[in-house]
Amino acid sequence: MMSAFLVSAVASADQLMSLSRYELGSGDKIGISVFGEDDMEKELILTDAGTVSYPFLGEFRVKGMTVGQLENHITRQLKDGYFVDPRVSVSILEYRKFFVSGEVKSPGGFSFEPGLTLEKAVALAGGFTQRASKKGIMVTREESGRAVERELALNESVLPGDIITINESFF
């Protein structure tokens, strides 16, 4: 909880806006706590269906919610007969992986970190092979529940869950 406060205290307004819009998805690991209630502190990984199971609330869908929306949802549900004034905190402990395939030295899934660019993602995958095309790199990303494929430049941001495909160069 202290680190979340520290981040919000030093982050610019633009950074806060981008953080608040991040939608949770399958594979994200989150921490949920209720101030003063140690037994309500849980670390959970969103299932393939985008759900979590939490005390008193059972299993419910989280996929597509922001951290703030999830905090509000849990607070409302816990106020409904369980706690008088619960102070709920939700944090992302580990983002879902992104994947790099094709003409890189070590393709696979990698842990996401905020600020990751396509160039850094390729470096994590061992760099380009000699046959790799450095132009026309395709990224498949989930947007509004659909897989969308688009071209990405080396300096553009990679998001959790992205699937990056490095094609072979024809020259």
N, C-alpha and C positions, 0 to 999 in steps of 0.2 A: 504494500500500500504506500509506503514511503517513497519508493522509486517512481510510482505513478504520479505522486504529488510533485516530486522533483522534476519529472519530465514536463508536466503541465506548467510548472512555474517558469521554466527556462525556454520552452518551445515558443516559436513565433505563432501568430494567429493563423498563418497559412499552414504550418505544420499541424496545428490542432485541427483545422478543418479536414486535412487529409487523413489524420488519424481517426477522426470521428466518423468518416465515411467508409472505413474498411469494413466489409461484410464478412462475417465469420463463415467458414466452410468446413466440410468434412476433412478431418485430419488436424485441425487447429487444436492446440492444447490450451485450455483456459483455467484460470484460478478464480474461484468464487468464494467470498467470505462475507459474513455478517458480523459487524462490529460487536464485540462482547460475547459472541457465541462461537467458541472454539470448535464445537462439534459440527458446525455448519460450514467449516472451511474445507473446500474440496478442490482437487485438481482433476480436470476432466478432459477427455479427448472427444471431439465431435465424431459420432459414428458415420458410417457411409451414408446413412439417411439424413445426416445433419442434426442429430438429436443428442441430448444429454439426459442423464437421470440425476435428479437432485432431491435431497430429503424434503418431505412434505409435498413436493410438487410432482414427483414421479418423472416419467420420461416425457419430454416435450421438444418441439422443433426449435432449433437455434439458428440453423443455416439461413443466411441472408440478413440476420440482425447485426447491427453495430454493437459495440461494447456498451454504449450508453442505452440503447434500446433494450438490451438484455438486462442491464441493471434495473431499469424501470419495470420491466416485465416481472422479474423476480421480486422486487419490492412490493408491487401491487399484489402478487399472489400470496406473499408471506403476510401481508397486512390483512388479508381476508381470512381471519380466524386463527392465525398462528402467532404473530408478533404484533405488538402495539405500534412501534415505530422502527422497523428494521432499517439499518444503514448498510446497504449492500454495496460491495465493491467487486468488480469483474476486471480481470486483466488477462492479456494474452501472454502466456508463458512460452509458447513455441508456435510459430506459424507453420502451416502445412507446407510440404516440400514443393519445390518446382523441379522440372525435369528437363534435361538437355539430351538430345539424341542426334545422330547423324555424324558429321565429320568433325568430331572432337576426340581427343585422345582417351578420355575416360567418361563415356556417357553414363547417365544414371540420374538418380534423385538426390537433391541437395537441400539442406536446411536453408530456409529463407531468412534474411536479415533486412531490416528497413534500410533503404538507400541503395539497394542492389540494382546495378545497371546490367544491360545485356553483356557488355564487355567483361564485367566482373564475374557474371555467371559462366561465361565461356572459360575464364581463367580457372574457376573452381572445377570445371570439367577437364582440366589439363591443357587447355588451349586448343587452337585449331589444328587439324591435320594439314599436311601439305596440299591435299586435294580440296580443302574447304573453300567455299565461296563466302567471302566476307560481306557480300551484298545480297539483298533479297532474303534475309533471315526471317523465317516465319515463326510466329508465336500463336499458339492456340490458347485462348483465354475464355473463361466463363464470364459472360455478361448477361445479366437479367435471366439467368437460368439456361442460357444457350451457349454452346461452344462457338466462338467467333475466331476466325483465323485472320491475322493481319501481319503486314511486314513491320519489322522493328529495326531501328538504327542502333548502333553499338552504344550510344550515349543515352538511350531511353531506358526507362524503369522496367524492371521485371517485377511481377507480383506473385504472391503465394499461389500455387496451383498451376502456374503457367507451364506450358509444354513448348519448349524451344526446339526447333528443327534446323540444323545446319546442313544445307544441301552441298552437293559436290559441285565444284567449279567446272565449267565446260572448257576453260582455257588454261 
